[in-house]
Amino acid sequence: MSAQKDSSSSADSEKESPAMVLPSSHSSRLKYMSLGVLVLQTTSLVLTMRYSRTLKEDGPRYLASSAVVSAEVLKIITCSILVLMENNYNMRAMNQLLKEEIVNKPAETLKLAVPAGIYTLQNNLLYVALSNLDAATYQVTYQLKILTTALFSVSMLGKRLGFYQWLSLLLLMGGVALVQWPTESGGDSEEKVLSAGSQFVGLMAVLMACVSSGFAGVYFEKILKETKQSVWVRNIQLGLFSFVFGFVGMMVYDFQSVRQSGMFQGYSTITCVVVVLQALGGLVVAVVIKYADNILKGFATSLSIIVSTLTSYFLLKDFNPTGLFFFGALLVIAATFLYGYERKPASSSAVKV
């Protein structure tokens, strides 16, 4: 919708002065740059995470819980730098702002504990999912977060979904069901049982991550709408709670490993890349939401699915596509576009639940 406004305003202003066209072209460049960044970040995170979890190494594999904690620390540092930039690099002003918003408002700060705990669980689930599913299947199945986000938006925020959005959700469920449809394959029966068990664990992890992503995203959106705080300050609050929850989880589930080999055991260059991509993921999405619209965001998701599928098949060689998978993936891509579609006279077609 914003793209239509930009194009129509530039067309009107073109008659008045050619200089007036520059802001529109600049905005268009920002949209497509943010689109490219989102595709790159989403695809590279999934593929590097999958590669890092299946790579055979001599020493111990890095701990997923440790990677989640490291990502939260990096996210807090990045958001602190952004807050410092907002305050014209005045360290004293930034410290005063953070003290006022975080320490002096404990009730507001505690509200972030709920989404922080859920996001921490979700991030750990994604490592479990990509340890048991190929990148292509994971990418398609994870789009069910559109369904969970929509349902939580209707129930918690009172949003109204149009006919095309409800239709897209039905297509989405059908597409994911086809992608997960069991296929007959040759090979040893014991190996097939192990593979099926591994895929079931991965599928359950993705489904739980979709539900947690939908709820936490809508809850966080509700908090942002109720206050006028900087989104970066909110992300610092979120990161602090996520760090605490992640660290406690690491100590509970991986204490023996941490005590024996340290928190950073098994870290390599690829592990550091995964941590950086995971930390910057939320910030990239925030930029995309600011400069792009739903259709471009859907286009980015579709491109990411296609790139992940091709890379998973040709490079990682852990994915054998079937006709059902391709048909299901097409349905998911179509559903993603359809969900972002907005008709101009949308008031009469809205469906309230």
C-alpha positions as CSV (number, residue, x, y, z in Angstrom):
1,M,0.0,0.0,0.0
2,S,2.9,2.4,0.8
3,A,4.4,1.5,-2.6
4,Q,1.2,2.7,-4.3
5,K,1.3,6.0,-2.3
6,D,5.0,6.5,-3.3
7,S,4.4,5.9,-7.0
8,S,1.2,8.1,-7.2
9,S,2.8,11.0,-5.3
10,S,5.9,10.9,-7.5
11,A,3.8,10.9,-10.6
12,D,1.9,14.1,-9.4
13,S,5.0,15.9,-8.3
14,E,6.9,15.1,-11.5
15,K,4.9,17.8,-13.3
16,E,6.0,20.4,-10.7
17,S,9.7,19.8,-10.2
18,P,12.1,17.0,-11.2
19,A,13.9,17.4,-7.9
20,M,10.7,16.3,-6.0
21,V,11.1,12.8,-7.6
22,L,14.3,12.0,-5.7
23,P,12.6,11.1,-2.3
24,S,10.4,8.5,-4.1
25,S,13.3,6.9,-5.9
26,H,15.4,6.9,-2.7
27,S,12.5,5.3,-0.8
28,S,12.2,2.6,-3.6
29,R,15.9,1.9,-3.3
30,L,15.6,1.5,0.5
31,K,12.7,-1.0,0.0
32,Y,14.6,-3.2,-2.4
33,M,17.8,-3.0,-0.4
34,S,15.9,-4.0,2.8
35,L,14.3,-6.8,0.7
36,G,17.7,-8.1,-0.4
37,V,19.1,-7.9,3.2
38,L,16.2,-9.9,4.5
39,V,16.5,-12.6,1.9
40,L,20.3,-12.8,2.5
41,Q,19.9,-12.9,6.3
42,T,17.0,-15.4,6.4
43,T,18.6,-17.8,3.9
44,S,22.1,-17.6,5.3
45,L,20.9,-18.1,8.9
46,V,19.0,-21.3,8.0
47,L,21.7,-22.7,5.8
48,T,24.6,-21.9,8.1
49,M,22.7,-23.2,11.2
50,R,21.9,-26.4,9.4
51,Y,25.5,-26.8,8.1
52,S,26.9,-26.1,11.6
53,R,24.6,-28.7,13.2
54,T,25.4,-31.5,10.7
55,L,29.1,-30.7,10.2
56,K,31.3,-33.6,11.5
57,E,34.1,-32.4,13.6
58,D,36.8,-34.0,15.7
59,G,36.0,-32.3,19.0
60,P,32.7,-31.7,20.8
61,R,29.9,-29.9,18.9
62,Y,29.1,-26.4,20.1
63,L,26.2,-26.1,22.5
64,A,23.0,-24.6,21.0
65,S,22.2,-23.1,24.4
66,S,25.6,-21.3,24.4
67,A,25.0,-19.9,20.9
68,V,21.6,-18.5,22.1
69,V,23.2,-16.8,25.1
70,S,26.0,-15.4,22.9
71,A,23.4,-14.1,20.4
72,E,21.5,-12.2,23.1
73,V,24.7,-10.6,24.4
74,L,25.6,-9.4,20.9
75,K,22.0,-8.1,20.4
76,I,22.2,-6.1,23.7
77,I,25.5,-4.6,22.6
78,T,24.1,-3.7,19.1
79,C,21.0,-2.1,20.5
80,S,23.0,-0.2,23.0
81,I,25.1,1.3,20.2
82,L,21.9,2.2,18.3
83,V,20.5,4.0,21.4
84,L,23.9,5.8,21.8
85,M,23.5,7.0,18.2
86,E,20.0,8.2,18.9
87,N,21.4,10.3,21.7
88,N,24.1,11.8,19.5
89,Y,26.8,9.7,21.1
90,N,26.2,11.2,24.5
91,M,27.1,8.4,26.9
92,R,25.7,10.3,29.9
93,A,22.4,10.9,28.2
94,M,22.2,7.2,27.1
95,N,22.9,6.0,30.7
96,Q,20.3,8.3,32.1
97,L,17.7,7.1,29.5
98,L,18.4,3.4,30.2
99,K,18.2,4.0,34.0
100,E,14.9,5.9,33.7
101,E,13.3,3.4,31.3
102,I,14.7,0.1,32.8
103,V,15.5,0.6,36.5
104,N,13.0,3.3,37.4
105,K,10.1,1.5,35.7
106,P,10.2,-2.1,37.0
107,A,6.6,-2.8,36.2
108,E,7.1,-1.9,32.5
109,T,10.4,-3.8,32.4
110,L,8.9,-6.9,33.9
111,K,6.3,-7.1,31.1
112,L,9.2,-8.1,28.7
113,A,9.9,-11.2,30.8
114,V,7.1,-13.1,29.1
115,P,8.1,-12.7,25.4
116,A,11.8,-12.9,26.4
117,G,11.3,-16.4,27.9
118,I,9.3,-17.5,24.9
119,Y,11.8,-16.2,22.4
120,T,14.6,-18.0,24.3
121,L,12.6,-21.2,24.0
122,Q,12.0,-20.6,20.3
123,N,15.6,-19.9,19.5
124,N,16.6,-23.2,21.2
125,L,13.9,-25.0,19.3
126,L,15.2,-23.8,16.0
127,Y,18.5,-25.5,16.6
128,V,16.7,-28.7,17.4
129,A,14.6,-28.4,14.3
130,L,17.6,-27.8,12.0
131,S,19.5,-30.6,13.6
132,N,16.7,-33.0,12.4
133,L,15.2,-31.4,9.3
134,D,16.8,-30.3,6.0
135,A,16.9,-26.6,5.3
136,A,14.2,-26.7,2.6
137,T,11.6,-28.6,4.7
138,Y,12.3,-26.4,7.7
139,Q,11.9,-23.2,5.7
140,V,8.5,-24.1,4.3
141,T,7.1,-25.6,7.5
142,Y,8.3,-22.6,9.6
143,Q,5.9,-20.4,7.5
144,L,3.2,-21.7,9.8
145,K,4.2,-18.8,12.0
146,I,2.0,-16.7,9.7
147,L,-1.0,-18.7,10.8
148,T,-0.2,-18.6,14.5
149,T,0.6,-14.9,14.4
150,A,-2.7,-14.2,12.6
151,L,-4.7,-16.2,15.1
152,F,-3.0,-14.5,18.1
153,S,-3.5,-11.1,16.5
154,V,-7.2,-11.7,16.1
155,S,-7.6,-13.0,19.7
156,M,-5.2,-10.6,21.5
157,L,-5.3,-7.4,19.5
158,G,-8.8,-7.7,18.0
159,K,-7.5,-7.5,14.5
160,R,-9.8,-8.2,11.6
161,L,-8.7,-10.4,8.7
162,G,-10.0,-10.1,5.2
163,F,-11.3,-12.9,3.0
164,Y,-8.0,-13.2,1.1
165,Q,-6.1,-13.5,4.4
166,W,-8.3,-16.3,5.7
167,L,-8.0,-18.0,2.3
168,S,-4.2,-17.7,2.4
169,L,-4.2,-19.3,5.8
170,L,-6.1,-22.3,4.5
171,L,-3.6,-22.6,1.5
172,L,-0.7,-22.3,4.0
173,M,-2.0,-25.2,6.1
174,G,-2.5,-27.3,3.0
175,G,0.9,-26.5,1.6
176,V,2.7,-27.4,4.8
177,A,0.7,-30.7,5.1
178,L,1.9,-31.7,1.6
179,V,5.5,-30.8,2.4
180,Q,5.4,-33.0,5.5
181,W,3.5,-35.9,3.7
182,P,5.4,-39.2,4.2
183,T,6.9,-40.7,1.1
184,E,8.1,-44.2,0.4
185,S,11.8,-44.6,0.2
186,G,14.2,-47.5,-0.2
187,G,16.9,-48.4,2.2
188,D,17.3,-50.3,5.4
189,S,14.2,-50.4,7.6
190,E,16.1,-49.5,10.8
191,E,17.6,-46.5,9.0
192,K,14.1,-45.5,7.9
193,V,12.8,-45.7,11.4
194,L,15.6,-43.5,12.7
195,S,15.0,-41.0,9.9
196,A,11.3,-40.9,10.6
197,G,11.9,-40.4,14.3
198,S,14.4,-37.6,13.6
199,Q,12.0,-35.9,11.3
200,F,9.2,-36.1,13.8
201,V,11.4,-34.5,16.5
202,G,12.3,-31.7,14.0
203,L,8.6,-31.3,13.0
204,M,7.5,-31.0,16.6
205,A,10.3,-28.4,17.3
206,V,9.2,-26.3,14.3
207,L,5.5,-26.4,15.3
208,M,6.3,-25.4,18.9
209,A,8.6,-22.6,17.5
210,C,5.7,-21.4,15.3
211,V,3.3,-21.2,18.2
212,S,5.9,-19.5,20.4
213,S,6.9,-17.1,17.6
214,G,3.3,-16.1,17.0
215,F,2.4,-15.5,20.6
216,A,5.6,-13.7,21.5
217,G,5.5,-11.5,18.4
218,V,1.9,-10.3,19.1
219,Y,2.6,-9.8,22.8
220,F,5.7,-7.7,22.0
221,E,3.7,-5.7,19.4
222,K,1.0,-5.0,22.0
223,I,3.6,-3.7,24.5
224,L,5.2,-1.5,21.8
225,K,1.8,0.0,21.0
226,E,1.0,0.7,24.6
227,T,4.2,2.7,25.3
228,K,6.3,5.3,23.5
229,Q,9.7,3.9,24.3
230,S,12.3,3.5,21.6
231,V,12.2,0.1,19.9
232,W,15.9,-0.3,20.6
233,V,15.4,0.3,24.4
234,R,12.7,-2.3,24.4
235,N,15.0,-4.7,22.6
236,I,17.7,-4.1,25.3
237,Q,15.1,-5.0,28.0
238,L,14.1,-8.0,26.0
239,G,17.7,-9.1,25.5
240,L,18.5,-8.8,29.2
241,F,15.7,-11.1,30.2
242,S,16.5,-13.5,27.3
243,F,20.1,-13.6,28.5
244,V,19.1,-14.5,32.0
245,F,16.7,-17.2,30.8
246,G,19.1,-18.5,28.3
247,F,22.0,-18.7,30.8
248,V,19.8,-20.5,33.4
249,G,18.7,-22.9,30.7
250,M,22.3,-23.6,29.7
251,M,23.3,-24.2,33.3
252,V,20.3,-26.6,33.8
253,Y,20.6,-28.7,30.6
254,D,24.3,-28.4,29.7
255,F,26.0,-27.9,33.0
256,Q,28.2,-31.0,32.8
257,S,29.4,-30.1,29.3
258,V,30.1,-26.5,30.3
259,R,32.0,-27.6,33.3
260,Q,34.1,-30.1,31.4
261,S,34.8,-28.2,28.2
262,G,33.7,-24.6,28.8
263,M,30.8,-22.5,27.4
264,F,32.5,-21.9,24.1
265,Q,33.4,-25.5,23.3
266,G,33.2,-26.4,19.6
267,Y,33.0,-22.8,18.5
268,S,34.4,-22.2,15.0
269,T,34.1,-19.5,12.3
270,I,30.8,-21.0,11.1
271,T,29.5,-20.9,14.7
272,C,30.3,-17.3,15.1
273,V,28.6,-16.5,11.8
274,V,25.4,-18.3,13.1
275,V,25.5,-16.3,16.3
276,V,25.9,-13.0,14.5
277,L,23.1,-13.8,12.0
278,Q,20.8,-14.8,14.8
279,A,21.5,-11.7,16.8
280,L,20.9,-9.3,13.9
281,G,17.8,-11.2,12.6
282,G,15.3,-9.2,14.7
283,L,17.0,-5.9,13.8
284,V,16.9,-6.7,10.1
285,V,13.2,-7.5,10.3
286,A,12.6,-4.2,12.1
287,V,14.3,-2.3,9.3
288,V,12.3,-4.2,6.6
289,I,9.0,-3.5,8.4
290,K,9.9,0.2,8.4
291,Y,10.9,0.5,4.7
292,A,9.0,-2.3,2.9
293,D,5.4,-3.5,2.7
294,N,3.8,-6.9,3.2
295,I,4.0,-7.9,-0.4
296,L,7.8,-7.3,-0.5
297,K,8.2,-9.1,2.7
298,G,6.3,-12.0,1.2
299,F,8.5,-11.9,-1.8
300,A,11.6,-12.0,0.4
301,T,10.2,-15.1,2.2
302,S,9.4,-16.8,-1.2
303,L,12.9,-16.1,-2.5
304,S,14.4,-17.4,0.7
305,I,12.5,-20.7,0.4
306,I,13.6,-21.1,-3.2
307,V,17.3,-20.3,-2.4
308,S,17.3,-22.6,0.6
309,T,15.8,-25.5,-1.4
310,L,18.4,-25.2,-4.2
311,T,21.3,-24.9,-1.8
312,S,20.0,-27.8,0.3
313,Y,19.8,-30.0,-2.8
314,F,22.9,-29.0,-4.7
315,L,25.4,-28.1,-1.9
316,L,24.3,-29.7,1.4
317,K,23.0,-32.7,-0.5
318,D,20.6,-33.5,2.4
319,F,17.3,-33.0,0.5
320,N,15.6,-35.1,-2.1
321,P,12.6,-33.2,-3.6
322,T,9.4,-34.8,-4.5
323,G,6.4,-33.7,-6.5
324,L,4.4,-33.2,-3.3
325,F,7.1,-31.1,-1.8
326,F,7.2,-28.7,-4.8
327,F,3.4,-28.5,-5.0
328,G,3.2,-27.8,-1.2
329,A,6.0,-25.2,-1.4
330,L,4.2,-23.4,-4.3
331,L,1.0,-23.3,-2.1
332,V,3.0,-21.8,0.8
333,I,4.6,-19.2,-1.5
334,A,1.2,-18.3,-2.9
335,A,-0.3,-18.1,0.6
336,T,2.5,-15.8,1.7
337,F,1.7,-13.4,-1.2
338,L,-2.0,-13.6,-0.7
339,Y,-1.8,-12.8,3.0
340,G,-0.1,-9.5,2.2
341,Y,-2.6,-8.7,-0.6
342,E,-4.9,-5.7,0.2
343,R,-7.9,-4.8,-1.8
344,K,-8.6,-1.0,-1.9
345,P,-12.2,-1.2,-0.6
346,A,-11.4,-3.6,2.2
347,S,-14.0,-2.5,4.8
348,S,-16.9,-4.7,3.5
349,S,-14.9,-7.9,3.1
350,A,-13.5,-8.0,6.6
351,V,-14.3,-11.0,8.7
352,K,-14.5,-10.5,12.5
353,V,-13.9,-13.4,14.9
